[in-house]
Structure formats: C-alpha cells, structure tokens
Amino acid sequence: MDQTLTKDARNLVDGVVSYLRKDSKTQAVAPKVQELFNKVTVAARKEKTANVVSSVALTQNEKQSITQILTKSIGHPVELVCSVDPDTLGGFRIQIADWIIDMTLASQLTLMAEQITQ
Amino acid sequence: MEKLGIEPKLLLAQIINFSIIVVVLGKLLYKPILTMLEKRKKEIEEGLKLTEKMRIEDEKFQQKRQKMLETTRKEAQGIIEEARKQAKEEEKDIIAQAHTEAEHIIEKGKADIVVYKEEMEKDMRMGAVDLAVAMSKRLISKALSGDDKHTIISKNLKELESVRVS
C-alpha cells in the first residue's frame, strides 16, 4: 500500500513539476541568491553569530565554507550555531539577526506552491 | 181676456213684480256671479298659464339634466379611458421593470456562478497544490540519502561562493 501511495505521489509531483515548466515559472521559483546577498541588513553587519539550520549535520568543511562566505559578505568573522531540522528536507538556512538566506528544499517547495496558487 | 181667465191687473202686477225681481236679481245676484265667474276664469287661465310655464320649465330642466347626464357620462367615460390607458402604461412599465429586474438577477446569478466557479477552482487548485507539496516533502525526505543532502549543500555553497558581494 505504501508503494502504491509512493507511486501516486510521484505522479502528483511529476504533474506539479510539468505544470511549472509549462508556465515557465521555474525561473522564478528558486530564490535568487544575488538578491539575498544584496539585502544584508545593518543589524546583520553588527551581528557576530550565525544560526545555520540544515537537514543533516554539517561537515567541518561545509561549516568552514559557510564561515568564509559569511565573513566575506558581512565584513567580519562570525561564529556558526548549527542545528539539524529534517523538515528542511535538503539544503540549509542561514540567519544572522534579521537577515535570512533560505536555500532549503522545503522553502523552495513552499515558493512553488505559492506561485502556482497565485 | 177675461174670458181666457186672465186678469189684466193681476197680469200687470205680476209683470211689475217680475220686472222688480229681474232688476233686483240682476243687481244683487247676476253681477256678482258674473264677476265671480270672470274671476274664476281668470284664475283658471292663470293656472293654465302657470302650468304651461312649469311644463316648459320642466322640459328645459329635463333637457338640461339630460345634457348634464350626457356630459357627466362622457366625462366618466373619458376618465375610465384615461384610467385604462394609464393602467396599460403602468402595466407596460411594471412588465418592463420586471424584465429588467429579472435580467439583473440572471446577470448577477451568472456573475455569482462565475465567481463561485473561480473560487471553487482556486480552492481545488490550492488543495491539490497543498497535497502535492505534502507528498513531495514526504517523497523527498524518503528519497534523499545523507549523501544526497550533502551534495545539495555543496551545490548551495557553490552558488553562494559564486555570488558577488556588494
């Protein structure tokens, strides 16, 4: 029964994806990283801690990469506070003060749903 | 005359008596009766004249009454005709108004149906999308292994690195 459900679910997801492709909405679905970076807030530039939520525990290399990118973007070193949330499905979300870079699959799905229903 | 039994003296006396009676009666009785008769005749004539006058007046009154009745009847007929005409016009107006209102109701009904249909479609679409998202989440969470998730993170990091910081 679970297999049948999975098959139906795949069909449904395929339908959603094909709908998005047909309406040329896929370009707008993924958040534009450039725009996110351009929105670095004053509060974020003053903050020294970054909360990172991911679907799996980050490796040391991943943490290091994130730290480097953030240091470069806000102008000073930041300390990462990492946590795992399976509901994010994949990717990660960074929050520094009120500045948020959400690159999770869950948020992309939510965006897709919003654009379809608009 | 005596042989006939007629006394000349007696006859003369009777003639005189008769003449006296005629004169007296003519003076005392005949004239008043004639006067009275004349008066009575005049009264009757006046009565007849009055009756004739009244008859003429009555005829005039009847004619006038008839004329007034006809005028009144014509006026009443006119009023009735006017009322009928007005009633027909009002009937036409009411029917036209009813048609207009019915058209408005139909148009509103059609518009409501369109809105209702659109709302229903939107609800169905939203429901389908919610379901699709929920199923997608469930599928993705089951389908992606730990390595897959790290691959996604690497890809995201590459995206971030490629961005120019302003």
Interface residues (C-beta under 8 A of the other chain):
Chain A: T6 D8 A9 R10 L12 V13 G15 V16 V33 Q34 F37 N38 S54 S55 V56 L58 T59 E62 S65 I66 I69 K72 S73 P86 D87 L89 G90 G91 F92 I101 M103 L105 A106 L109 T110 M112 A113 I116 T117
Chain B: K122 R125 M126 V129 D130 L131 A132 V133 M135 S136 K137 R138 L139 I140 S141 K142 L144 G146 D148 K149 H150 I152 I153 S154 N156 L157 E159 L160 E161 V163 R164 V165 S166
